[in-house]
Amino acid sequence: MRTISKQTSYLLLAASGAAILIFLNFYYHRLNPFHLAGKQFLGFYSLLILATLGNILLLRQQYPRLASQINVFCLLLGIARLIQGTYHHKPVGYLILLLLFPIITAFWLRAGSHPTY
């Protein structure tokens, strides 16, 4: 199996983050995901989850801590938007369903980090 250098992994993260910001700017004309409407945020968050899962699959063997940090960022962004939506009495059901993916991924990453005997 070919290894990925630390610089390449950071470049991959920067490229996927830039692609998501470009998506936000071109389609919604905003760079702040907290200013998006509900359906727009769900589209953005779905794209973020896909990019996060792709990065985690590539990085989890060599850099498990970095993969966990990426997942925690995605999870915290969703939780922050969940709190914002609940505070403003907006429906958050679909967001809760989308939050299951980073939660399951966190358990999967944690289970994969322990040595098997």
N, C-alpha and C positions, 0 to 999 in steps of 0.2 A: 504494500500500500504506500502510495506517495504521501510524503508529509508536506504540510503547509507551514511556511515560515511565519513568524510573528508579524513581520511587516506586511506580508500578503494577507494575513487575516485582518489586520487593521485596515488595509486598503479595501478589502471586500466589504467590511462593515461601513466604511465611509461611502463607498459607491452605492450600497443599498440604501443608506440613509439619505444620500443626495437624490437618489431616484424617487424616494418617497416624498421628499420636499419639493422636487420638480413636479410630481403628480399633484400635490396640494396647490402649488402655485398656478399651474396651467388649467386645471379643471375647476378649482374653487376660488382662485385668485386670493388665497390667504396662505400664510405660513404657520399660523397658530391653530392647531387642531381643536382647541377649546372654543374657538369662535365659529366652528362649523355647526350646521343644523344636524339634527339627529340622524337622518338617512345618510347625509354626507360623511358624518363621523363614522358611521358603521362601515361605509365603503373604505374610508381611510384605514380604520382599525383592522378590517379584514386583510387589506394589503400589507399592513404592518405585521400582522400575525404570520402571513405567508413568508414574508421576507425574514422574519425572526426565526421561523422554523427552518427555513433553508440555511440560514447562517449557523443555527445550532447543529443541524445535521452534519455540516462540514467541519465544525470546530469542536464538537463534544469529545472526540477521542484525544486530541492533542492539548486542547485548552479548555478543560471542563469548567474552570472558574469563569473564564470569559463568556462561555456559553450560558452559564447561570446568570451572570450579570445582564446579559442581553435579554434574557427571559424575564428577569425581575423588572427591568425598565419597561418592557411591554405590559407586564402585569400592573405595575404602578400607574402607568398612563391610563389603562382601562379602569382601574379602581378610582382614580381621581375624577374621571369623566362620569363614573357611576355615582359618586358622591355629588357631583355638580348637577346631574340630572335628577337625582332624588331630592336635592335641595329645592330645585325649581319645579317640582311636581310633574316631571316628564316621565313617559313610559321608558323603562330601562330593561325590559324583558329580553330583547335581542342582544343587548350588550352583556347581560348576565350569561347568556348562552355562549357568546364569543369569549367571555372571560374563562370559560371552562378549558379552552385550549391551552393558554399559558399555565393554568393551574395543573392540568394533567402533565404538561411538559415539565413543570418543576418537579413533580413526583417522579417522573421518568428519569430526569437528570440525576436526581438524588439517589434513586435506586441503582443507577448505572455507575455511581461513584464509589460504592462500597465493594470491597473485594469479595469474591465468592469463595467459599471454603468447601 
